[in-house]
Amino acid sequence: MPAKRTVIFGFLGTKLDEGHAADRWDRWRPTVALCQHEDLLVHRLELLHGSKPSDVSLSSLIERDIAHVSPETTVHRSVVDLENPWDFQQVYGVLHAFARAYPFAPEKEDYLVHITTGTHVAQICLFLLTESRHFPARLIQTSPPKRRADIGPGQFAIIDLDLSRYDQIASRYQEEHREGVSLLKSGIETRNAEFNRQIEEIEKVAIASKAPILLMGPTGAGKSQLARRIWELKKQRHQLDGPFVEVNSATLRGDTAASSLFGHKRGAFTGAVVDRPGLLRSADRGLLFLDEIGELGADEQAMLLRALEEKRFLPVGSDREVESDFQLIAGTNRDLGVSVADGRFREDLLARINLWTFRLPGLRDRIEDLRPNLDFELDKFSRATGKRVSFNKEARERYVDFATSASADWRGNFRDLNASITRLATLATGGRITVVLVDEEIERLRSSWRRRDAAIDGSLTELLGAARFAEVDRFDRVQLADVVQVCRESRSLSEAGRVLFAISRAKKSTANDADRLRKYLARFDLTWDAIHSS
């Protein structure tokens, strides 16, 4: 990998850098001295100066002098007009606009911001813009030789900022914080207090940390969409330059799982006719969203752990390691702690990805957010199709009343809502959703949920027998169906018990999950063997 080029931003020192006579070489001039250090090769100097003739003339002279002492350095002069260089708001605004427009390429270049020249106000503003990552850089401070009689470049120090102590322009930072939170929520004015609190924290973590993030929650809760928004936010702040790569671990099966993730060499196995980079290498300098991470096999978990810790791994069939510097966001609808206890997930991998864990609630748990999400889905449909669609007043109230009622299941969470609004918008004649369309959609949703209930009832009828099933209350049928499903997915009665009683068992001094589950099944004349033999 080629070494990065060094780029320095700095103001022209109208006093410290001045001097046109030959004796200027006998004085320490900070901007010229920047390019005279043997252990600091400056490939490009972004020299900011005013538009006054004296400033332009001095900047031209500095460019020529730097060419004399450091031919490898390119000087790029930029006029920065400041009516009052001591006006804090004006200086900050001009530099903020400069940073937003500058084409940073952090994957190719290392940036330094010189804070020795310029007014004190300019130095403070450069500091703050570097702290907030508008300049994705470190600071460099220079000083003259310790003895006045000495002639030379003096000293320099590169400073990594402690970002926690300085907040001189809190209102502007707060605005950017609000913009980041809004981006993570896709612009939706959500009302659920717990969800909003989580998003606030995720915004802070996304900006401040490159560590893995674990998103937990039911299918359809929005994990994939949130992961993409985190990537967009980090890319805006120049923290990532690579792509967003998404994969559902449940689709990675058998011999092709490792190849899909880590790549392979040609001839590594039957069918490997060309080299394949793999998803981890595709996510280099970007973000990898690994959904349903609990479904990964043991070998893939071990390889992923090493890739996270060392940023290196072996493609299948290769004897040479490759590198990939990616950030991981993992998604799951499982309790990975239970999977660790069952031996299905590596404890060390969970420890590595569990630094920042957020549990996203389903739609039923944040039903107050249904109205703003309804508007979001309509806007998304309009952007995708170019067709503007809206409810008439009565139709909207009819839909919302049903959607927020106890009879609305929303088992698929926001995916169900998206599908429902897409159907309504597609069928809306003239761009208006009417009461008739809403009534048809409500019946369509109820029918879909009844089919799911019927499938549950059919499964229980087969298991219990028609006569015994008829004696079970509807309330108990829903609970029993979930218990039976967990039992069928588990390898032992104890494993199923740990999943089903994960919360309450933590409050007990001793936990006998298998016995609790055995007694529950006995209420319905069921046994573990009967469930698995069916």
C-alpha positions in Angstrom: 0.0 0.0 0.0 1.7 3.3 -1.1 2.5 5.9 1.6 0.0 8.7 2.0 0.9 12.2 0.9 1.2 15.0 3.6 -0.9 18.1 3.1 -0.7 21.1 5.4 -3.3 23.9 5.7 -2.2 27.2 7.2 -2.6 31.0 7.1 0.1 33.3 5.7 1.8 35.0 8.7 1.6 38.6 7.6 4.1 39.5 10.3 6.1 36.4 11.0 6.5 35.4 7.3 7.3 38.9 6.0 10.6 40.1 4.5 11.7 40.7 0.9 15.3 41.5 1.4 18.1 38.9 1.3 18.4 39.0 5.1 15.0 37.3 5.4 16.9 34.0 5.3 18.5 35.0 8.6 15.1 35.0 10.3 12.8 32.2 11.3 9.7 32.3 9.1 7.2 29.7 10.2 5.5 28.9 6.8 8.9 28.4 5.1 10.3 26.5 8.1 7.4 24.0 7.8 9.0 22.7 4.6 12.6 22.7 5.9 12.3 19.8 8.4 14.2 16.7 7.3 11.7 14.4 9.1 8.6 16.1 7.7 8.1 15.9 4.0 5.3 18.2 2.9 3.9 17.3 -0.5 1.4 20.1 -0.7 0.9 23.3 1.3 -2.5 24.9 1.2 -1.6 28.5 1.9 -4.6 30.8 2.9 -4.1 34.5 2.6 -6.0 37.8 2.2 -6.7 39.6 -1.1 -4.8 42.8 -0.3 -1.9 43.4 -2.7 0.6 43.1 0.2 -0.8 39.7 1.1 -0.7 38.5 -2.5 2.8 39.7 -3.0 4.1 38.1 0.3 2.3 34.8 -0.5 4.0 34.7 -3.9 7.4 35.3 -2.4 6.7 32.5 0.2 5.8 30.1 -2.7 9.1 30.9 -4.4 11.2 30.5 -1.2 9.5 27.1 -0.5 10.3 26.0 -4.0 14.0 26.9 -3.2 14.2 24.9 0.0 11.8 22.1 -0.8 11.3 21.4 -4.5 9.1 18.4 -3.6 6.4 20.7 -2.1 3.6 22.1 -4.2 2.2 25.4 -2.8 -1.5 26.0 -3.5 -2.5 29.6 -2.7 -6.2 30.3 -1.8 -7.6 33.8 -1.2 -9.7 33.9 2.0 -11.4 37.3 2.3 -12.0 38.4 5.8 -13.3 41.9 6.3 -12.5 41.7 10.0 -10.0 38.9 10.8 -10.8 39.5 14.5 -14.6 38.8 14.1 -15.0 35.3 15.5 -18.3 34.5 13.8 -17.1 35.8 10.4 -13.8 33.9 10.5 -15.4 30.7 11.6 -18.1 31.0 8.9 -15.6 31.5 6.1 -13.3 28.7 7.2 -16.3 26.4 7.8 -17.4 27.0 4.2 -13.9 26.4 3.0 -13.7 23.0 4.8 -17.1 21.9 3.6 -16.1 22.6 -0.1 -12.6 21.1 0.1 -12.2 17.8 -1.7 -10.6 15.8 1.1 -9.2 12.3 0.2 -8.2 10.9 3.6 -7.5 7.4 2.1 -4.7 9.0 0.1 -3.5 12.0 2.1 -2.6 12.8 5.7 -3.7 16.3 6.7 -2.2 18.7 9.2 -3.5 22.1 10.2 -0.8 24.8 11.1 -1.9 26.9 14.0 1.1 29.1 14.5 0.3 31.7 11.9 -2.8 33.9 11.4 -4.7 35.9 14.1 -5.6 34.3 17.4 -9.2 34.1 16.2 -8.1 32.3 13.0 -6.1 29.8 15.1 -9.0 29.1 17.4 -11.4 28.6 14.5 -8.9 26.2 12.8 -8.6 24.3 16.1 -12.4 24.0 16.4 -12.9 22.9 12.8 -10.2 20.3 13.3 -11.8 19.1 16.5 -15.2 18.7 14.9 -13.6 16.8 12.0 -14.5 19.3 9.3 -10.8 19.2 8.7 -10.0 15.5 9.0 -6.6 16.4 10.3 -4.2 16.7 13.2 -2.7 20.0 14.4 0.9 21.0 13.8 2.5 23.7 15.9 5.9 25.2 15.0 8.4 27.3 17.0 11.7 29.0 16.3 15.1 27.7 17.3 15.7 27.8 21.0 18.6 30.3 20.6 18.2 33.4 18.6 21.6 33.1 17.1 20.8 29.8 15.6 19.5 29.7 12.0 17.3 26.8 11.1 13.7 25.5 10.8 13.2 25.3 14.6 10.9 22.7 16.1 7.5 21.3 15.3 4.9 19.3 17.2 2.0 17.3 15.9 -1.0 17.3 18.2 -3.8 14.8 18.5 -6.8 16.6 20.0 -8.6 15.8 23.2 -12.0 16.3 21.7 -13.9 16.4 25.0 -12.9 19.8 26.5 -13.6 22.5 24.0 -16.9 23.7 22.7 -16.7 27.4 22.0 -19.5 27.5 19.4 -22.0 25.1 21.1 -25.0 26.3 19.0 -23.4 25.4 15.7 -22.3 22.0 17.1 -25.8 21.4 18.4 -27.2 22.1 15.0 -24.9 19.6 13.4 -25.8 17.1 16.1 -29.5 17.6 15.3 -28.7 17.2 11.6 -26.9 13.9 12.4 -29.8 12.6 14.5 -32.3 13.5 11.8 -30.2 11.7 9.2 -30.2 8.5 11.4 -34.0 8.7 11.7 -34.3 9.3 7.9 -35.8 12.7 8.6 -38.8 11.1 10.5 -40.0 13.2 13.5 -40.2 10.1 15.8 -42.1 10.5 19.1 -41.1 7.4 21.1 -38.9 8.7 23.9 -36.8 5.5 24.3 -36.1 5.2 20.6 -35.2 8.9 20.4 -32.8 8.5 23.3 -31.1 5.6 21.6 -30.7 7.5 18.3 -29.1 10.4 20.2 -26.6 8.0 21.7 -25.9 6.2 18.4 -25.2 9.6 16.7 -22.5 10.3 19.3 -21.0 6.8 19.0 -21.0 6.9 15.2 -19.0 10.1 15.2 -16.6 9.3 18.0 -15.9 5.6 17.5 -14.8 3.1 14.9 -15.5 0.1 17.1 -18.1 -2.4 16.0 -21.8 -1.7 16.7 -24.4 -4.4 17.5 -28.0 -3.7 16.6 -30.5 -6.0 18.1 -34.3 -6.2 17.5 -37.0 -8.1 15.7 -37.1 -8.6 11.9 -38.4 -5.5 10.2 -37.4 -3.1 13.1 -35.1 -1.1 10.8 -31.7 -2.4 11.5 -30.5 -2.4 7.9 -31.8 1.1 7.2 -30.2 2.5 10.4 -26.8 0.8 9.5 -26.9 2.5 6.1 -27.7 5.9 7.7 -24.7 5.5 10.1 -22.5 4.9 7.1 -23.9 8.1 5.4 -23.3 10.1 8.5 -19.7 8.9 8.9 -19.0 9.5 5.2 -20.3 13.1 5.6 -17.8 13.6 8.4 -14.9 12.2 6.3 -14.5 9.2 8.6 -15.2 6.6 6.0 -14.4 6.7 2.3 -15.4 3.2 1.2 -18.7 1.6 0.3 -21.6 0.3 2.4 -21.6 -3.5 2.0 -24.6 -5.5 3.4 -25.0 -9.2 3.7 -27.5 -11.4 5.6 -25.5 -14.1 7.3 -28.5 -16.5 7.1 -27.9 -16.7 3.4 -24.3 -17.9 3.8 -24.4 -21.6 4.0 -22.0 -24.5 3.5 -18.6 -24.3 1.7 -19.4 -21.0 0.1 -19.9 -19.0 3.3 -16.2 -18.4 3.9 -15.6 -17.7 0.3 -18.4 -15.1 0.2 -17.0 -13.3 3.2 -13.3 -13.6 2.9 -12.8 -14.3 -0.8 -11.0 -17.2 -2.5 -8.2 -17.9 -4.9 -8.8 -19.5 -8.3 -8.8 -23.2 -8.0 -9.4 -23.2 -4.2 -12.4 -25.6 -4.7 -14.6 -26.9 -7.5 -16.2 -24.0 -9.3 -13.6 -21.4 -8.2 -12.6 -20.5 -11.7 -11.5 -16.9 -10.9 -10.2 -15.0 -7.9 -12.9 -13.5 -5.7 -12.2 -10.6 -3.3 -15.0 -11.3 -0.8 -17.3 -9.0 1.1 -14.7 -8.0 3.7 -12.3 -6.7 1.1 -15.1 -5.0 -0.8 -15.9 -3.1 2.4 -12.3 -1.8 2.7 -12.3 1.8 4.1 -16.1 1.5 4.4 -18.8 -0.2 6.5 -19.8 -3.8 6.5 -23.3 -4.6 7.8 -23.5 -8.2 8.8 -27.2 -8.9 9.5 -28.2 -12.0 11.5 -24.6 -12.5 12.6 -25.8 -15.3 15.0 -26.3 -17.5 11.9 -22.6 -17.6 11.0 -20.8 -20.9 11.3 -18.0 -21.6 13.8 -15.2 -21.3 11.2 -16.5 -18.0 9.8 -16.9 -16.6 13.4 -13.2 -17.4 14.1 -12.0 -15.8 10.8 -14.2 -12.7 11.4 -12.8 -12.3 14.9 -9.2 -12.2 13.6 -10.2 -9.8 10.8 -11.7 -7.4 13.3 -8.7 -7.5 15.6 -5.9 -7.5 13.0 -7.6 -6.2 9.9 -6.0 -9.1 8.1 -7.2 -12.5 7.0 -6.6 -15.4 4.6 -8.8 -15.9 1.6 -9.9 -19.5 1.0 -7.1 -21.4 -0.8 -4.6 -18.6 -0.4 -1.3 -18.6 1.6 -1.0 -14.9 1.5 -2.9 -12.6 3.9 -4.9 -9.6 2.6 -5.9 -6.4 4.4 -9.2 -4.7 4.8 -9.8 -1.7 7.2 -13.6 -1.8 7.6 -16.0 -0.9 10.4 -18.5 -3.6 11.4 -22.2 -3.2 12.2 -23.7 -6.5 13.2 -27.5 -7.2 13.3 -29.4 -9.9 15.1 -32.9 -10.9 16.3 -31.4 -13.5 18.6 -30.1 -13.2 22.2 -26.4 -13.8 21.5 -25.7 -14.3 25.2 -28.0 -17.4 25.0 -26.3 -18.5 21.8 -22.9 -18.3 23.6 -24.3 -20.4 26.5 -25.6 -22.9 24.0 -22.2 -23.1 22.2 -23.5 -21.7 19.0 -21.7 -18.4 19.1 -18.1 -17.6 20.2 -17.9 -15.8 23.5 -14.7 -13.8 22.4 -16.5 -12.7 19.2 -19.5 -11.4 21.2 -17.1 -9.6 23.6 -15.5 -7.9 20.5 -18.8 -6.7 18.9 -20.7 -6.0 22.2 -19.0 -2.7 23.0 -21.9 -0.6 21.6 -25.2 -2.5 21.7 -28.6 -1.0 20.9 -32.0 -2.8 21.0 -34.4 -1.4 18.4 -38.1 -1.8 19.3 -40.7 -3.2 16.9 -43.6 -1.1 15.6 -46.0 -2.3 18.3 -43.6 -1.0 20.9 -43.4 2.5 19.4 -46.9 2.8 18.0 -46.9 6.6 18.6 -44.4 6.7 15.7 -46.8 5.2 13.2 -48.2 8.6 12.0 -44.8 10.1 11.0 -43.7 6.8 9.5 -46.8 6.7 7.4 -45.9 10.1 6.0 -42.3 8.9 5.4 -43.5 5.9 3.5 -45.7 8.0 1.2 -42.8 10.4 0.6 -40.6 7.5 -0.2 -43.1 6.1 -2.7 -43.4 9.5 -4.4 -39.6 9.8 -4.8 -39.4 6.3 -6.2 -42.3 6.7 -8.7 -42.6 10.4 -9.3 -46.2 10.1 -8.3 -47.5 12.2 -5.5 -50.0 10.3 -3.3 -51.9 11.4 -0.2 -54.9 10.3 2.0 -58.1 12.2 2.1 -58.8 13.2 5.7 -61.4 10.6 6.5 -59.3 7.8 4.9 -56.2 8.8 6.9 -58.1 8.7 10.2 -59.7 5.4 9.4 -56.3 3.9 8.6 -54.5 5.3 11.6 -57.3 4.3 14.0 -57.0 0.7 12.8 -53.2 0.7 12.6 -52.8 1.9 16.2 -55.5 -0.4 17.6 -54.9 -3.5 19.6 -56.2 -5.6 16.7 -53.3 -4.5 14.4 -50.7 -7.2 14.5 -47.7 -5.7 12.7 -45.7 -8.9 13.1 -43.4 -7.8 10.2 -43.0 -4.4 11.9 -42.0 -1.6 9.6 -41.8 -4.0 6.6 -45.5 -4.7 7.0 -46.2 -1.0 7.1 -44.1 -0.3 4.0 -45.9 -3.0 2.1 -49.3 -1.7 3.2 -48.6 1.9 2.2 -47.0 0.8 -1.1 -50.2 -1.1 -2.0 -52.5 1.8 -1.1 -50.3 4.3 -3.0 -50.2 2.1 -6.1 -53.9 1.6 -6.2 -54.8 5.3 -5.5 -56.5 6.8 -8.5 -55.6 10.4 -9.1 -53.1 10.3 -6.3 -55.8 10.1 -3.5 -56.2 7.3 -1.1 -59.9 6.9 -0.3 -61.9 5.2 2.5 -62.8 2.4 0.1 -59.1 1.7 -0.5 -58.4 1.8 3.2 -61.2 -0.6 4.1 -59.9 -3.0 1.4 -56.4 -2.7 2.8 -57.5 -3.3 6.4 -59.2 -6.5 5.3 -56.2 -7.5 3.3 -54.0 -7.1 6.4 -56.4 -8.9 8.7 -56.6 -11.7 6.2 -52.8 -12.0 6.1 -52.6 -12.1 9.8 -55.4 -14.6 10.0 -53.5 -16.9 7.6 -50.5 -16.7 10.0 -52.8 -17.5 12.9 -54.3 -20.4 10.9 -50.9 -21.7 10.2 -50.2 -21.6 13.9 -53.5 -23.3 14.7 -52.9 -26.0 12.1 -49.5 -26.8 13.6 -50.9 -27.0 17.1 -53.9 -29.1 16.0 -51.5 -31.6 14.4 -49.5 -31.7 17.6 -52.3 -31.8 20.2 -55.1 -33.4 18.2 -58.4 -31.6 17.3 -60.2 -32.4 20.6 -57.3 -31.2 22.8 -56.7 -28.1 20.7 -60.3 -27.1 21.0 -59.9 -26.9 24.8 -57.0 -24.4 24.6 -57.9 -20.7 25.0 -56.8 -18.4 22.1 -54.5 -16.6 24.6 -52.7 -19.8 25.4 -52.5 -20.9 21.7 -50.3 -17.9 20.8 -47.9 -18.5 23.7 -47.8 -22.3 23.2 -47.0 -21.8 19.5 -44.0 -19.7 20.3 -42.8 -22.3 22.9 -43.2 -25.1 20.4 -41.2 -23.1 17.8 -38.4 -22.5 20.2 -38.3 -26.1 21.2 -38.1 -27.2 17.5 -35.2 -24.8 17.0 -33.3 -25.9 20.1 -31.1 -28.9 20.6 -32.1 -29.7 24.1 -34.8 -29.0 26.7 -32.3 -27.0 28.7 -31.3 -24.9 25.7 -35.0 -24.1 24.9 -35.6 -23.2 28.5 -32.7 -20.8 28.6 -34.1 -19.0 25.5 -37.7 -18.9 26.9 -36.8 -17.8 30.4 -33.8 -15.6 29.6 -35.1 -12.6 31.6 -36.7 -14.3 34.7 -33.9 -16.8 35.2 -31.5 -13.9 35.8 -33.5 -12.9 38.9 -33.3 -16.4 40.4 -30.5 -17.6 42.7 -30.9 -21.1 41.0 -32.5 -21.7 37.7 -33.9 -25.0 36.5 -35.0 -24.0 33.0 -35.6 -27.6 31.8 -37.9 -28.4 34.7 -39.9 -25.2 34.2 -40.3 -25.9 30.6 -41.2 -29.6 31.2 -44.0 -28.6 33.6 -45.3 -26.0 31.2 -45.6 -28.5 28.4 -47.2 -31.0 30.7 -50.1 -28.6 31.1 -51.0 -29.4 27.5 -50.1 -33.1 27.7 -47.0 -32.5 25.7 -43.4 -33.7 26.0 -40.1 -32.8 24.4 -40.0 -36.0 22.5 -43.6 -35.5 21.2 -42.7 -32.1 19.8 -39.6 -33.3 18.0 -41.2 -36.5 16.7 -44.0 -34.5 15.1 
